[in-house]
Amino acid sequence: MIATYDPALPADLDWVRFLTGDTDTGNPLVSDQEILAALAAETASGEAKRYYTAATVLGQIANRLSAMTHGVASQTVGRLSISWGGSGVGQTSVAGRISELRKEGSQLLSPKPWQFRML
């Protein structure tokens, strides 16, 4: 699996890795190709595209970890910790982060009052 990450964040791919916490290229959870495909499929533009794509990719990471870790109590992905068990805390945490990413993307798409021009 090919995975690259530049902490200077020059590309959308690097931003998606940063926002999802999947920055360890020695042990990536998704490939560059998967992130690039998600970026290509996202219809939002500009910075919002990064956040929406990160939400999609994070959902895929959570699904993949859930399927891979039968019986494991927790898993850490970058800055995000995911726990499984009867409490559902891990799933809620991931769902909350996905929701935050989508909200950030929405806010980037919303025009600000100072962005309107008088003709």
VMD Tcl script that draws the C-alpha trace (Angstrom):
set ca {
  {0.00 0.00 0.00}
  {1.46 3.32 -1.05}
  {1.06 6.12 1.47}
  {2.70 9.51 1.49}
  {2.36 12.44 3.85}
  {4.00 15.86 3.87}
  {3.42 17.69 7.20}
  {3.74 21.01 5.35}
  {0.30 20.10 3.88}
  {0.92 21.23 0.29}
  {-1.76 18.97 -1.24}
  {-5.35 17.93 -0.54}
  {-4.14 14.35 0.05}
  {-1.87 15.58 2.86}
  {-4.75 17.56 4.38}
  {-7.01 14.51 4.37}
  {-4.32 12.43 6.10}
  {-3.83 15.24 8.65}
  {-7.56 15.64 9.36}
  {-8.10 11.88 9.77}
  {-4.94 11.31 11.79}
  {-3.67 8.69 9.31}
  {-0.21 10.26 9.07}
  {2.00 7.23 9.85}
  {3.08 6.24 6.34}
  {4.87 3.21 7.74}
  {1.53 1.79 8.87}
  {-1.21 3.55 6.89}
  {-4.88 2.68 7.24}
  {-5.78 3.87 3.73}
  {-3.70 4.18 0.59}
  {-2.98 7.33 -1.37}
  {-5.07 5.85 -4.19}
  {-8.10 5.47 -1.90}
  {-7.79 9.06 -0.69}
  {-7.32 10.35 -4.24}
  {-10.41 8.41 -5.36}
  {-12.43 9.89 -2.47}
  {-11.18 13.38 -3.38}
  {-12.18 12.85 -7.02}
  {-15.66 11.66 -6.00}
  {-16.29 14.63 -3.69}
  {-18.36 17.35 -5.33}
  {-17.49 20.16 -2.90}
  {-14.72 22.50 -3.92}
  {-11.88 24.37 -2.29}
  {-11.03 23.76 1.34}
  {-14.47 22.25 2.01}
  {-13.52 19.34 -0.25}
  {-10.74 18.39 2.19}
  {-13.10 18.24 5.16}
  {-15.85 16.31 3.39}
  {-13.31 13.85 1.99}
  {-11.71 13.46 5.42}
  {-15.14 12.61 6.88}
  {-15.65 9.96 4.19}
  {-12.16 8.50 4.65}
  {-12.51 8.49 8.46}
  {-15.74 6.52 8.09}
  {-13.86 3.99 5.95}
  {-11.05 3.80 8.51}
  {-13.54 3.19 11.33}
  {-15.31 0.48 9.31}
  {-12.01 -1.17 8.43}
  {-10.76 -1.13 12.03}
  {-14.06 -2.45 13.28}
  {-13.89 -5.40 10.86}
  {-10.20 -6.07 11.60}
  {-10.27 -5.94 15.39}
  {-12.69 -8.55 16.64}
  {-12.29 -8.66 20.40}
  {-9.91 -5.67 20.60}
  {-10.94 -3.09 23.18}
  {-9.38 -0.02 21.58}
  {-7.37 1.27 18.63}
  {-5.51 4.55 18.23}
  {-5.34 6.29 14.86}
  {-3.14 9.37 15.00}
  {-4.83 11.71 17.47}
  {-8.09 9.75 17.48}
  {-8.72 6.86 19.86}
  {-11.44 4.35 18.98}
  {-12.82 1.94 21.58}
  {-15.18 -0.97 21.08}
  {-17.39 -2.61 23.62}
  {-20.81 -2.40 25.16}
  {-20.71 1.33 25.87}
  {-20.52 2.47 22.25}
  {-18.20 5.31 23.29}
  {-15.73 4.67 20.47}
  {-18.39 4.65 17.81}
  {-19.86 7.86 19.22}
  {-16.42 9.49 19.26}
  {-15.75 8.63 15.62}
  {-19.26 9.64 14.57}
  {-18.74 12.94 16.41}
  {-15.45 13.59 14.62}
  {-17.04 12.77 11.25}
  {-19.86 15.20 12.08}
  {-17.31 17.90 13.03}
  {-15.49 17.45 9.73}
  {-18.73 17.75 7.75}
  {-19.72 20.86 9.75}
  {-16.33 22.47 9.04}
  {-16.79 21.69 5.35}
  {-20.28 23.22 5.37}
  {-19.02 26.38 7.04}
  {-16.33 26.73 4.39}
  {-18.98 26.49 1.66}
  {-21.31 29.06 3.26}
  {-20.77 32.60 1.96}
  {-19.72 35.13 4.57}
  {-21.50 38.51 4.73}
  {-18.32 40.31 3.66}
  {-18.06 38.10 0.54}
  {-21.07 39.71 -1.16}
  {-20.35 42.47 -3.64}
  {-22.55 45.38 -4.56}
  {-23.00 45.81 -8.29}
}
mol new
graphics top color blue
foreach p $ca { graphics top sphere $p radius 0.5 }
foreach p [lrange $ca 0 end-1] q [lrange $ca 1 end] { graphics top cylinder $p $q radius 0.2 }
display resetview
